[in-house]
Amino acid sequence: MSAFRTIRKVSTSFFKEKGSKFYGYAFPIQSKEDVKGCLEKIKTEHPKARHICSAFLLGVGDDEYYIANDDGEPANSAGPPILGQIRSVGITNTYIAIVRYFGGTKLGVGGLIQAYKLGASLALEANQIIEVEPQANLSFKISFELMGIILPIIDKNNLKAKIENLSDGVQINLQTDKKDESRVKGMFERWVEF
């Protein structure tokens, strides 16, 4: 996947429409499994919520994956408008959920579409859009003798490294921007195999 735009952090929104209360949540996500955790947090905060409508979008282009959920609201009145807001700002890897507490006055399908769009839009406005470079993970194993050569290369180049001691050496896991993967491999290829 090439570079993409997403949101920086979790953000929230709140507004009332004809007595109904709408709480919006926007989460940056990496996988559809992340969505389950986000939804559980919302359900814990809003155990009596009548509707938790949502949408998420992962990936870009041919790798795009999304789901929009109306959660009991009339068909296409909640999930698709939320997804539309994610698309309208050109981001991905984002999950938005809008919690609705019914206020006694029906909004009609048109009113619901506008309310869910507004909730998603406000949650996104409370956030910051960032550009993310795809990451590459490089792993290799070295003997203890090579640590004096390899560790200074990692330090000098400010590489993100996780180092695990083994009985017969060291396992090193590096994380770098995908665009820098071949350059980083080149730094170590004299001593290690990837």
C-alpha positions, 0 to 999 in steps of 0.5 A: 500500500502506498502512503495514505491519509488517516486521523491522528487520534480518537476524537468525539462530537456531540449535538442534539437534534429535536430532542435526540442526542448524538454522540460521535466517535472517530478512531484511527484503525489498522484492521477490522479487528480494531473495530471490535475493540472500539465498539466495545468501548462505546458500548461500555460508555453507552449501555442504554444506547438505542442505536450505535450506527457506524462505518469503517474504511480500510486500505485504498484503491483495489485493497479497499475494505469497508462496512457501513452499519445502520444498527436498526435505523431505516436502511441507508440512513446512518451507515452510508452517510457516515462512510460518505463523510470518511470518503469526503475528506479523503482518509482511510483506516478510520472507524466512526460510530454515532450513538443515538438516544431517541428524543421522542420526535421522529426525524424521518429518513432525510433528517437521520441522514443529515444527523448522522452526516453531521455527527461524523463530520463533527467527530472528524473536525475535532481530529487532525488528518495525517499522512502515513507511510506504509511500514516494512518489518525486517527481521534477522538473527545475529551472533553475539559477536556481530552486535558490536557492528550491527547495534552502532548501525541501528543507532547511527541511523535512528532505526526503530528496533526491537532486540530479543536475546536468544540462547545462541545470539540475538533476534533483531526486528527493525521497522522502517518506512516501506520506501526505505526498505531496500536502503535499510537492507543494504546497510546490513546485507554484508552480515545478515540474511533477511 
